Amino acid sequence: MAFRSVCPLADIAPESAIAVEVDGEDIAIVNSAGQIYAVIDECSHGAIPLSEGDVGNGEIECYMHGSRFDLKTGEPLGLPATEPVAVYPVKIENDEVLVDIENPLN
């Protein structure tokens, strides 16, 4: 796996998301329910950044049309989205968030 450091862990407040770029890919780094997740930063329903949406209970919601996604699986939990979003492996080392975008989990 090709993990890359994307941000300090302290940059992500609980129940929030930030946008980062990794090798030209826009990724949302999300802190929810005590876990750190990485998903593609684009709603599968429309080209809207998920990092600007609401976060809670292991889910992220697109602010434009309300589609919700499971942060573990990327699966949509509410319409209008019907397609999942990519989810990437994450690990924490020395208080840094590392993401592997070359090997999506879904």
N, C-alpha and C positions, 0 to 999 in steps of 0.2 A: 504494500500500500504506500501511496505517496502523500503522506500527511504534510500539510503546509500550515504554518502559523498564520492566523488571520486577525487576531486581536487579543488584547489582555482580557482575562475573564472578568475583571472589574468593570469593563466597559458595558456590560450587559446587565442592566437592572432586572430584578425579578419581574416576571410576567411582561417582558418587553422583547423587542427585536431590534437589531441594527443591520444595516446593509454593508456588505464588504464585497470586494472584487477579488476573485481568485482565478488566475490564468485567463482573464477576459470574461469569466462567468460572474454574473451578479448572484450573490448568495445571501440569504437571510440567516443570521445567527440569532437563535431564539433561546431565551431563558424562561422555561415554564415548568411549574410543578417540581422545582428543584433539579431539573435536568437541562442540559444544553443540547440543542438540536441545530442542524444545518439543512435548509431546504432551498431549492431554486427560488430566487426572489422575483417570481412572476406567477400570478394567478393563472391557472390553466383555462379559465373561462375568458379572460381578457388580459391584455399586457399591462397589468397593474402590479406595482411592487407590493408583495406581501409584507415586507418589513415595515410598511406604513400602517398595517392593520392592527387590530386588537389581538391580544394574546391572553390565554387563560386555560387552565385545566388540560394542558397538553395539546391545545389547538391554537391555530392562527386563523383569523378571519380577514378576508379581503374587504377593505373599507369601501370599495365602489359598489359592489352588488351583494355583499354579504355571504359569499361562498366561504365555508369553513373547511379546514384541512386538519387531519390527524398528523401531528408532528413526528410520530414514530414511523408511520407507514406512508404518509403523503396522500392517503385516500381522502376524497372529498366527503364531507359529513353533511353538506347542505347544498341545495341548488342555488345558483344555476350551474355551478361547476359539476361536470360528470367525469372528468379525467383527473388522475392523481398528479401531484407535483413530485419532482425528484427529491429524494432524501439522501443525505450523504453521511458517511461515518464521521464521528467526532470523538476526539479525546482531549483531555486536559493534561498538560505537562508544565510544571513550574509556573502555574497561574496564567498560562497562555492557552487559548483555544486553537486547536489544530483540526483541519478538515481535509478529507481525501475526496476531491471531486472526480477523480478518475475511476472510482469504484462505487457508483451509487448503490444504495441498499435496496432499491426497488426498480 
